[in-house]
Amino acid sequence: MANYPDNLLYTKDHEWVRVEGDQGTVGITHFAQAELGDIVYVELPKAGEQLNQHEPFGSVESVKAVSEVFMPISGTIEKTNSNLADSPELVNNDPYGEGWMLVVKIEKASELDALMSAAEYEDFLNESKH
């Protein structure tokens, strides 16, 4: 699998969203999990919470640091990945699959236009290195 799948949209805060109808599945990118190192704890919101784009929705704790994670889009949390409570390493092992974090009902689809494609995200990462 590519480090940045083409069927996802990305934020500058290193989250991704997979849009299916009016729902978005959200997680952190390969780059983010690699920078954090071994993830030991993931704090996620409760279903039913309504959050705005760029608002923190939880945190990821690794052996290196604790980092907040941010909503790529505004919406209501429909479901969180309960497997991460017992197996937070899923975020390291499969950030776009088993390591997903939450499913949100998208409330402002127009916000998706501000997110980056895989190619744009890779360009952003390359530019950030300089």
Phi and psi in radians as a Rosetta constraint file:
Dihedral C 1 N 2 CA 2 C 2 CIRCULARHARMONIC -1.108 0.35
Dihedral N 2 CA 2 C 2 N 3 CIRCULARHARMONIC 2.713 0.35
Dihedral C 2 N 3 CA 3 C 3 CIRCULARHARMONIC -1.181 0.35
Dihedral N 3 CA 3 C 3 N 4 CIRCULARHARMONIC -0.374 0.35
Dihedral C 3 N 4 CA 4 C 4 CIRCULARHARMONIC -2.404 0.35
Dihedral N 4 CA 4 C 4 N 5 CIRCULARHARMONIC 1.551 0.35
Dihedral C 4 N 5 CA 5 C 5 CIRCULARHARMONIC -1.004 0.35
Dihedral N 5 CA 5 C 5 N 6 CIRCULARHARMONIC 2.491 0.35
Dihedral C 5 N 6 CA 6 C 6 CIRCULARHARMONIC -1.221 0.35
Dihedral N 6 CA 6 C 6 N 7 CIRCULARHARMONIC -0.332 0.35
Dihedral C 6 N 7 CA 7 C 7 CIRCULARHARMONIC -1.567 0.35
Dihedral N 7 CA 7 C 7 N 8 CIRCULARHARMONIC 0.207 0.35
Dihedral C 7 N 8 CA 8 C 8 CIRCULARHARMONIC -2.043 0.35
Dihedral N 8 CA 8 C 8 N 9 CIRCULARHARMONIC 2.813 0.35
Dihedral C 8 N 9 CA 9 C 9 CIRCULARHARMONIC -1.982 0.35
Dihedral N 9 CA 9 C 9 N 10 CIRCULARHARMONIC 2.630 0.35
Dihedral C 9 N 10 CA 10 C 10 CIRCULARHARMONIC -2.236 0.35
Dihedral N 10 CA 10 C 10 N 11 CIRCULARHARMONIC 2.684 0.35
Dihedral C 10 N 11 CA 11 C 11 CIRCULARHARMONIC -1.955 0.35
Dihedral N 11 CA 11 C 11 N 12 CIRCULARHARMONIC 2.872 0.35
Dihedral C 11 N 12 CA 12 C 12 CIRCULARHARMONIC -1.247 0.35
Dihedral N 12 CA 12 C 12 N 13 CIRCULARHARMONIC -0.233 0.35
Dihedral C 12 N 13 CA 13 C 13 CIRCULARHARMONIC -1.559 0.35
Dihedral N 13 CA 13 C 13 N 14 CIRCULARHARMONIC 0.071 0.35
Dihedral C 13 N 14 CA 14 C 14 CIRCULARHARMONIC 1.308 0.35
Dihedral N 14 CA 14 C 14 N 15 CIRCULARHARMONIC 0.573 0.35
Dihedral C 14 N 15 CA 15 C 15 CIRCULARHARMONIC -1.797 0.35
Dihedral N 15 CA 15 C 15 N 16 CIRCULARHARMONIC 2.807 0.35
Dihedral C 15 N 16 CA 16 C 16 CIRCULARHARMONIC -2.228 0.35
Dihedral N 16 CA 16 C 16 N 17 CIRCULARHARMONIC 2.774 0.35
Dihedral C 16 N 17 CA 17 C 17 CIRCULARHARMONIC -2.431 0.35
Dihedral N 17 CA 17 C 17 N 18 CIRCULARHARMONIC 2.343 0.35
Dihedral C 17 N 18 CA 18 C 18 CIRCULARHARMONIC -1.864 0.35
Dihedral N 18 CA 18 C 18 N 19 CIRCULARHARMONIC 2.010 0.35
Dihedral C 18 N 19 CA 19 C 19 CIRCULARHARMONIC -1.607 0.35
Dihedral N 19 CA 19 C 19 N 20 CIRCULARHARMONIC 2.217 0.35
Dihedral C 19 N 20 CA 20 C 20 CIRCULARHARMONIC -2.378 0.35
Dihedral N 20 CA 20 C 20 N 21 CIRCULARHARMONIC 1.811 0.35
Dihedral C 20 N 21 CA 21 C 21 CIRCULARHARMONIC 1.150 0.35
Dihedral N 21 CA 21 C 21 N 22 CIRCULARHARMONIC -2.203 0.35
Dihedral C 21 N 22 CA 22 C 22 CIRCULARHARMONIC -1.744 0.35
Dihedral N 22 CA 22 C 22 N 23 CIRCULARHARMONIC 0.298 0.35
Dihedral C 22 N 23 CA 23 C 23 CIRCULARHARMONIC -2.010 0.35
Dihedral N 23 CA 23 C 23 N 24 CIRCULARHARMONIC 2.606 0.35
Dihedral C 23 N 24 CA 24 C 24 CIRCULARHARMONIC -2.263 0.35
Dihedral N 24 CA 24 C 24 N 25 CIRCULARHARMONIC 2.268 0.35
Dihedral C 24 N 25 CA 25 C 25 CIRCULARHARMONIC -1.659 0.35
Dihedral N 25 CA 25 C 25 N 26 CIRCULARHARMONIC 2.340 0.35
Dihedral C 25 N 26 CA 26 C 26 CIRCULARHARMONIC -2.151 0.35
Dihedral N 26 CA 26 C 26 N 27 CIRCULARHARMONIC 2.503 0.35
Dihedral C 26 N 27 CA 27 C 27 CIRCULARHARMONIC -2.745 0.35
Dihedral N 27 CA 27 C 27 N 28 CIRCULARHARMONIC -2.996 0.35
Dihedral C 27 N 28 CA 28 C 28 CIRCULARHARMONIC -1.865 0.35
Dihedral N 28 CA 28 C 28 N 29 CIRCULARHARMONIC 2.735 0.35
Dihedral C 28 N 29 CA 29 C 29 CIRCULARHARMONIC -1.360 0.35
Dihedral N 29 CA 29 C 29 N 30 CIRCULARHARMONIC 2.911 0.35
Dihedral C 29 N 30 CA 30 C 30 CIRCULARHARMONIC -0.964 0.35
Dihedral N 30 CA 30 C 30 N 31 CIRCULARHARMONIC -0.771 0.35
Dihedral C 30 N 31 CA 31 C 31 CIRCULARHARMONIC -1.007 0.35
Dihedral N 31 CA 31 C 31 N 32 CIRCULARHARMONIC -0.825 0.35
Dihedral C 31 N 32 CA 32 C 32 CIRCULARHARMONIC -1.091 0.35
Dihedral N 32 CA 32 C 32 N 33 CIRCULARHARMONIC -0.816 0.35
Dihedral C 32 N 33 CA 33 C 33 CIRCULARHARMONIC -1.180 0.35
Dihedral N 33 CA 33 C 33 N 34 CIRCULARHARMONIC -0.589 0.35
Dihedral C 33 N 34 CA 34 C 34 CIRCULARHARMONIC -1.198 0.35
Dihedral N 34 CA 34 C 34 N 35 CIRCULARHARMONIC -0.694 0.35
Dihedral C 34 N 35 CA 35 C 35 CIRCULARHARMONIC -1.146 0.35
Dihedral N 35 CA 35 C 35 N 36 CIRCULARHARMONIC -0.644 0.35
Dihedral C 35 N 36 CA 36 C 36 CIRCULARHARMONIC -1.263 0.35
Dihedral N 36 CA 36 C 36 N 37 CIRCULARHARMONIC -0.581 0.35
Dihedral C 36 N 37 CA 37 C 37 CIRCULARHARMONIC 1.498 0.35
Dihedral N 37 CA 37 C 37 N 38 CIRCULARHARMONIC -2.737 0.35
Dihedral C 37 N 38 CA 38 C 38 CIRCULARHARMONIC -1.131 0.35
Dihedral N 38 CA 38 C 38 N 39 CIRCULARHARMONIC 2.046 0.35
Dihedral C 38 N 39 CA 39 C 39 CIRCULARHARMONIC -1.478 0.35
Dihedral N 39 CA 39 C 39 N 40 CIRCULARHARMONIC 2.261 0.35
Dihedral C 39 N 40 CA 40 C 40 CIRCULARHARMONIC -1.993 0.35
Dihedral N 40 CA 40 C 40 N 41 CIRCULARHARMONIC -0.232 0.35
Dihedral C 40 N 41 CA 41 C 41 CIRCULARHARMONIC -2.789 0.35
Dihedral N 41 CA 41 C 41 N 42 CIRCULARHARMONIC 2.445 0.35
Dihedral C 41 N 42 CA 42 C 42 CIRCULARHARMONIC -2.250 0.35
Dihedral N 42 CA 42 C 42 N 43 CIRCULARHARMONIC 2.154 0.35
Dihedral C 42 N 43 CA 43 C 43 CIRCULARHARMONIC -1.795 0.35
Dihedral N 43 CA 43 C 43 N 44 CIRCULARHARMONIC 2.180 0.35
Dihedral C 43 N 44 CA 44 C 44 CIRCULARHARMONIC -2.163 0.35
Dihedral N 44 CA 44 C 44 N 45 CIRCULARHARMONIC 2.750 0.35
Dihedral C 44 N 45 CA 45 C 45 CIRCULARHARMONIC -1.297 0.35
Dihedral N 45 CA 45 C 45 N 46 CIRCULARHARMONIC 3.017 0.35
Dihedral C 45 N 46 CA 46 C 46 CIRCULARHARMONIC -1.568 0.35
Dihedral N 46 CA 46 C 46 N 47 CIRCULARHARMONIC 2.619 0.35
Dihedral C 46 N 47 CA 47 C 47 CIRCULARHARMONIC -1.019 0.35
Dihedral N 47 CA 47 C 47 N 48 CIRCULARHARMONIC 2.475 0.35
Dihedral C 47 N 48 CA 48 C 48 CIRCULARHARMONIC 1.735 0.35
Dihedral N 48 CA 48 C 48 N 49 CIRCULARHARMONIC -0.307 0.35
Dihedral C 48 N 49 CA 49 C 49 CIRCULARHARMONIC -1.207 0.35
Dihedral N 49 CA 49 C 49 N 50 CIRCULARHARMONIC 2.490 0.35
Dihedral C 49 N 50 CA 50 C 50 CIRCULARHARMONIC -1.913 0.35
Dihedral N 50 CA 50 C 50 N 51 CIRCULARHARMONIC 2.206 0.35
Dihedral C 50 N 51 CA 51 C 51 CIRCULARHARMONIC -2.287 0.35
Dihedral N 51 CA 51 C 51 N 52 CIRCULARHARMONIC 2.667 0.35
Dihedral C 51 N 52 CA 52 C 52 CIRCULARHARMONIC -1.673 0.35
Dihedral N 52 CA 52 C 52 N 53 CIRCULARHARMONIC 2.782 0.35
Dihedral C 52 N 53 CA 53 C 53 CIRCULARHARMONIC -0.959 0.35
Dihedral N 53 CA 53 C 53 N 54 CIRCULARHARMONIC 2.399 0.35
Dihedral C 53 N 54 CA 54 C 54 CIRCULARHARMONIC 1.293 0.35
Dihedral N 54 CA 54 C 54 N 55 CIRCULARHARMONIC 0.005 0.35
Dihedral C 54 N 55 CA 55 C 55 CIRCULARHARMONIC -1.415 0.35
Dihedral N 55 CA 55 C 55 N 56 CIRCULARHARMONIC 2.452 0.35
Dihedral C 55 N 56 CA 56 C 56 CIRCULARHARMONIC -1.111 0.35
Dihedral N 56 CA 56 C 56 N 57 CIRCULARHARMONIC 2.398 0.35
Dihedral C 56 N 57 CA 57 C 57 CIRCULARHARMONIC -1.980 0.35
Dihedral N 57 CA 57 C 57 N 58 CIRCULARHARMONIC -0.107 0.35
Dihedral C 57 N 58 CA 58 C 58 CIRCULARHARMONIC 3.003 0.35
Dihedral N 58 CA 58 C 58 N 59 CIRCULARHARMONIC -2.819 0.35
Dihedral C 58 N 59 CA 59 C 59 CIRCULARHARMONIC -2.561 0.35
Dihedral N 59 CA 59 C 59 N 60 CIRCULARHARMONIC 2.772 0.35
Dihedral C 59 N 60 CA 60 C 60 CIRCULARHARMONIC -2.179 0.35
Dihedral N 60 CA 60 C 60 N 61 CIRCULARHARMONIC 2.180 0.35
Dihedral C 60 N 61 CA 61 C 61 CIRCULARHARMONIC -1.890 0.35
Dihedral N 61 CA 61 C 61 N 62 CIRCULARHARMONIC 2.251 0.35
Dihedral C 61 N 62 CA 62 C 62 CIRCULARHARMONIC -2.130 0.35
Dihedral N 62 CA 62 C 62 N 63 CIRCULARHARMONIC -3.134 0.35
Dihedral C 62 N 63 CA 63 C 63 CIRCULARHARMONIC -1.172 0.35
Dihedral N 63 CA 63 C 63 N 64 CIRCULARHARMONIC -0.318 0.35
Dihedral C 63 N 64 CA 64 C 64 CIRCULARHARMONIC -1.651 0.35
Dihedral N 64 CA 64 C 64 N 65 CIRCULARHARMONIC -0.685 0.35
Dihedral C 64 N 65 CA 65 C 65 CIRCULARHARMONIC -2.913 0.35
Dihedral N 65 CA 65 C 65 N 66 CIRCULARHARMONIC 2.988 0.35
Dihedral C 65 N 66 CA 66 C 66 CIRCULARHARMONIC -1.962 0.35
Dihedral N 66 CA 66 C 66 N 67 CIRCULARHARMONIC 2.248 0.35
Dihedral C 66 N 67 CA 67 C 67 CIRCULARHARMONIC -2.208 0.35
Dihedral N 67 CA 67 C 67 N 68 CIRCULARHARMONIC 2.415 0.35
Dihedral C 67 N 68 CA 68 C 68 CIRCULARHARMONIC -1.297 0.35
Dihedral N 68 CA 68 C 68 N 69 CIRCULARHARMONIC 2.682 0.35
Dihedral C 68 N 69 CA 69 C 69 CIRCULARHARMONIC -2.095 0.35
Dihedral N 69 CA 69 C 69 N 70 CIRCULARHARMONIC 2.558 0.35
Dihedral C 69 N 70 CA 70 C 70 CIRCULARHARMONIC -2.114 0.35
Dihedral N 70 CA 70 C 70 N 71 CIRCULARHARMONIC 2.588 0.35
Dihedral C 70 N 71 CA 71 C 71 CIRCULARHARMONIC -1.184 0.35
Dihedral N 71 CA 71 C 71 N 72 CIRCULARHARMONIC 2.197 0.35
Dihedral C 71 N 72 CA 72 C 72 CIRCULARHARMONIC -1.330 0.35
Dihedral N 72 CA 72 C 72 N 73 CIRCULARHARMONIC -0.355 0.35
Dihedral C 72 N 73 CA 73 C 73 CIRCULARHARMONIC -2.593 0.35
Dihedral N 73 CA 73 C 73 N 74 CIRCULARHARMONIC 2.735 0.35
Dihedral C 73 N 74 CA 74 C 74 CIRCULARHARMONIC -1.344 0.35
Dihedral N 74 CA 74 C 74 N 75 CIRCULARHARMONIC 2.506 0.35
Dihedral C 74 N 75 CA 75 C 75 CIRCULARHARMONIC 2.961 0.35
Dihedral N 75 CA 75 C 75 N 76 CIRCULARHARMONIC -3.100 0.35
Dihedral C 75 N 76 CA 76 C 76 CIRCULARHARMONIC -1.842 0.35
Dihedral N 76 CA 76 C 76 N 77 CIRCULARHARMONIC 2.294 0.35
Dihedral C 76 N 77 CA 77 C 77 CIRCULARHARMONIC -1.208 0.35
Dihedral N 77 CA 77 C 77 N 78 CIRCULARHARMONIC 2.110 0.35
Dihedral C 77 N 78 CA 78 C 78 CIRCULARHARMONIC -1.680 0.35
Dihedral N 78 CA 78 C 78 N 79 CIRCULARHARMONIC -0.566 0.35
Dihedral C 78 N 79 CA 79 C 79 CIRCULARHARMONIC -2.802 0.35
Dihedral N 79 CA 79 C 79 N 80 CIRCULARHARMONIC 2.564 0.35
Dihedral C 79 N 80 CA 80 C 80 CIRCULARHARMONIC -2.112 0.35
Dihedral N 80 CA 80 C 80 N 81 CIRCULARHARMONIC 2.798 0.35
Dihedral C 80 N 81 CA 81 C 81 CIRCULARHARMONIC -1.469 0.35
Dihedral N 81 CA 81 C 81 N 82 CIRCULARHARMONIC 1.665 0.35
Dihedral C 81 N 82 CA 82 C 82 CIRCULARHARMONIC -1.174 0.35
Dihedral N 82 CA 82 C 82 N 83 CIRCULARHARMONIC -0.326 0.35
Dihedral C 82 N 83 CA 83 C 83 CIRCULARHARMONIC -1.129 0.35
Dihedral N 83 CA 83 C 83 N 84 CIRCULARHARMONIC -0.396 0.35
Dihedral C 83 N 84 CA 84 C 84 CIRCULARHARMONIC -1.243 0.35
Dihedral N 84 CA 84 C 84 N 85 CIRCULARHARMONIC -0.343 0.35
Dihedral C 84 N 85 CA 85 C 85 CIRCULARHARMONIC -1.119 0.35
Dihedral N 85 CA 85 C 85 N 86 CIRCULARHARMONIC -0.725 0.35
Dihedral C 85 N 86 CA 86 C 86 CIRCULARHARMONIC -1.655 0.35
Dihedral N 86 CA 86 C 86 N 87 CIRCULARHARMONIC -0.375 0.35
Dihedral C 86 N 87 CA 87 C 87 CIRCULARHARMONIC -2.383 0.35
Dihedral N 87 CA 87 C 87 N 88 CIRCULARHARMONIC 1.155 0.35
Dihedral C 87 N 88 CA 88 C 88 CIRCULARHARMONIC -1.103 0.35
Dihedral N 88 CA 88 C 88 N 89 CIRCULARHARMONIC -0.343 0.35
Dihedral C 88 N 89 CA 89 C 89 CIRCULARHARMONIC -1.156 0.35
Dihedral N 89 CA 89 C 89 N 90 CIRCULARHARMONIC -0.212 0.35
Dihedral C 89 N 90 CA 90 C 90 CIRCULARHARMONIC -1.019 0.35
Dihedral N 90 CA 90 C 90 N 91 CIRCULARHARMONIC -0.525 0.35
Dihedral C 90 N 91 CA 91 C 91 CIRCULARHARMONIC -1.136 0.35
Dihedral N 91 CA 91 C 91 N 92 CIRCULARHARMONIC -0.681 0.35
Dihedral C 91 N 92 CA 92 C 92 CIRCULARHARMONIC -1.243 0.35
Dihedral N 92 CA 92 C 92 N 93 CIRCULARHARMONIC -0.768 0.35
Dihedral C 92 N 93 CA 93 C 93 CIRCULARHARMONIC -1.328 0.35
Dihedral N 93 CA 93 C 93 N 94 CIRCULARHARMONIC -0.556 0.35
Dihedral C 93 N 94 CA 94 C 94 CIRCULARHARMONIC -2.656 0.35
Dihedral N 94 CA 94 C 94 N 95 CIRCULARHARMONIC 1.200 0.35
Dihedral C 94 N 95 CA 95 C 95 CIRCULARHARMONIC -1.072 0.35
Dihedral N 95 CA 95 C 95 N 96 CIRCULARHARMONIC -0.428 0.35
Dihedral C 95 N 96 CA 96 C 96 CIRCULARHARMONIC -1.798 0.35
Dihedral N 96 CA 96 C 96 N 97 CIRCULARHARMONIC -0.020 0.35
Dihedral C 96 N 97 CA 97 C 97 CIRCULARHARMONIC -2.091 0.35
Dihedral N 97 CA 97 C 97 N 98 CIRCULARHARMONIC -1.794 0.35
Dihedral C 97 N 98 CA 98 C 98 CIRCULARHARMONIC -1.116 0.35
Dihedral N 98 CA 98 C 98 N 99 CIRCULARHARMONIC -0.290 0.35
Dihedral C 98 N 99 CA 99 C 99 CIRCULARHARMONIC -1.608 0.35
Dihedral N 99 CA 99 C 99 N 100 CIRCULARHARMONIC 0.233 0.35
Dihedral C 99 N 100 CA 100 C 100 CIRCULARHARMONIC -1.030 0.35
Dihedral N 100 CA 100 C 100 N 101 CIRCULARHARMONIC 2.755 0.35
Dihedral C 100 N 101 CA 101 C 101 CIRCULARHARMONIC -1.936 0.35
Dihedral N 101 CA 101 C 101 N 102 CIRCULARHARMONIC -0.765 0.35
Dihedral C 101 N 102 CA 102 C 102 CIRCULARHARMONIC -2.731 0.35
Dihedral N 102 CA 102 C 102 N 103 CIRCULARHARMONIC 2.836 0.35
Dihedral C 102 N 103 CA 103 C 103 CIRCULARHARMONIC -2.038 0.35
Dihedral N 103 CA 103 C 103 N 104 CIRCULARHARMONIC 2.258 0.35
Dihedral C 103 N 104 CA 104 C 104 CIRCULARHARMONIC -2.097 0.35
Dihedral N 104 CA 104 C 104 N 105 CIRCULARHARMONIC 2.480 0.35
Dihedral C 104 N 105 CA 105 C 105 CIRCULARHARMONIC -1.447 0.35
Dihedral N 105 CA 105 C 105 N 106 CIRCULARHARMONIC 2.018 0.35
Dihedral C 105 N 106 CA 106 C 106 CIRCULARHARMONIC -1.220 0.35
Dihedral N 106 CA 106 C 106 N 107 CIRCULARHARMONIC 2.214 0.35
Dihedral C 106 N 107 CA 107 C 107 CIRCULARHARMONIC -1.825 0.35
Dihedral N 107 CA 107 C 107 N 108 CIRCULARHARMONIC -0.408 0.35
Dihedral C 107 N 108 CA 108 C 108 CIRCULARHARMONIC -2.304 0.35
Dihedral N 108 CA 108 C 108 N 109 CIRCULARHARMONIC 1.462 0.35
Dihedral C 108 N 109 CA 109 C 109 CIRCULARHARMONIC -1.024 0.35
Dihedral N 109 CA 109 C 109 N 110 CIRCULARHARMONIC -0.453 0.35
Dihedral C 109 N 110 CA 110 C 110 CIRCULARHARMONIC -1.112 0.35
Dihedral N 110 CA 110 C 110 N 111 CIRCULARHARMONIC -0.399 0.35
Dihedral C 110 N 111 CA 111 C 111 CIRCULARHARMONIC -1.162 0.35
Dihedral N 111 CA 111 C 111 N 112 CIRCULARHARMONIC -0.382 0.35
Dihedral C 111 N 112 CA 112 C 112 CIRCULARHARMONIC -1.094 0.35
Dihedral N 112 CA 112 C 112 N 113 CIRCULARHARMONIC -0.494 0.35
Dihedral C 112 N 113 CA 113 C 113 CIRCULARHARMONIC -1.110 0.35
Dihedral N 113 CA 113 C 113 N 114 CIRCULARHARMONIC -0.411 0.35
Dihedral C 113 N 114 CA 114 C 114 CIRCULARHARMONIC -1.500 0.35
Dihedral N 114 CA 114 C 114 N 115 CIRCULARHARMONIC -0.115 0.35
Dihedral C 114 N 115 CA 115 C 115 CIRCULARHARMONIC -1.503 0.35
Dihedral N 115 CA 115 C 115 N 116 CIRCULARHARMONIC 2.881 0.35
Dihedral C 115 N 116 CA 116 C 116 CIRCULARHARMONIC -1.763 0.35
Dihedral N 116 CA 116 C 116 N 117 CIRCULARHARMONIC 2.591 0.35
Dihedral C 116 N 117 CA 117 C 117 CIRCULARHARMONIC -1.295 0.35
Dihedral N 117 CA 117 C 117 N 118 CIRCULARHARMONIC 3.029 0.35
Dihedral C 117 N 118 CA 118 C 118 CIRCULARHARMONIC -1.045 0.35
Dihedral N 118 CA 118 C 118 N 119 CIRCULARHARMONIC -0.776 0.35
Dihedral C 118 N 119 CA 119 C 119 CIRCULARHARMONIC -1.118 0.35
Dihedral N 119 CA 119 C 119 N 120 CIRCULARHARMONIC -0.744 0.35
Dihedral C 119 N 120 CA 120 C 120 CIRCULARHARMONIC -1.131 0.35
Dihedral N 120 CA 120 C 120 N 121 CIRCULARHARMONIC -0.668 0.35
Dihedral C 120 N 121 CA 121 C 121 CIRCULARHARMONIC -1.159 0.35
Dihedral N 121 CA 121 C 121 N 122 CIRCULARHARMONIC -0.726 0.35
Dihedral C 121 N 122 CA 122 C 122 CIRCULARHARMONIC -1.116 0.35
Dihedral N 122 CA 122 C 122 N 123 CIRCULARHARMONIC -0.681 0.35
Dihedral C 122 N 123 CA 123 C 123 CIRCULARHARMONIC -1.078 0.35
Dihedral N 123 CA 123 C 123 N 124 CIRCULARHARMONIC -0.741 0.35
Dihedral C 123 N 124 CA 124 C 124 CIRCULARHARMONIC -1.033 0.35
Dihedral N 124 CA 124 C 124 N 125 CIRCULARHARMONIC -0.765 0.35
Dihedral C 124 N 125 CA 125 C 125 CIRCULARHARMONIC -1.125 0.35
Dihedral N 125 CA 125 C 125 N 126 CIRCULARHARMONIC -0.747 0.35
Dihedral C 125 N 126 CA 126 C 126 CIRCULARHARMONIC -1.122 0.35
Dihedral N 126 CA 126 C 126 N 127 CIRCULARHARMONIC -0.697 0.35
Dihedral C 126 N 127 CA 127 C 127 CIRCULARHARMONIC -1.196 0.35
Dihedral N 127 CA 127 C 127 N 128 CIRCULARHARMONIC -0.553 0.35
Dihedral C 127 N 128 CA 128 C 128 CIRCULARHARMONIC -1.200 0.35
Dihedral N 128 CA 128 C 128 N 129 CIRCULARHARMONIC -0.424 0.35
Dihedral C 128 N 129 CA 129 C 129 CIRCULARHARMONIC -1.293 0.35
Dihedral N 129 CA 129 C 129 N 130 CIRCULARHARMONIC -0.343 0.35
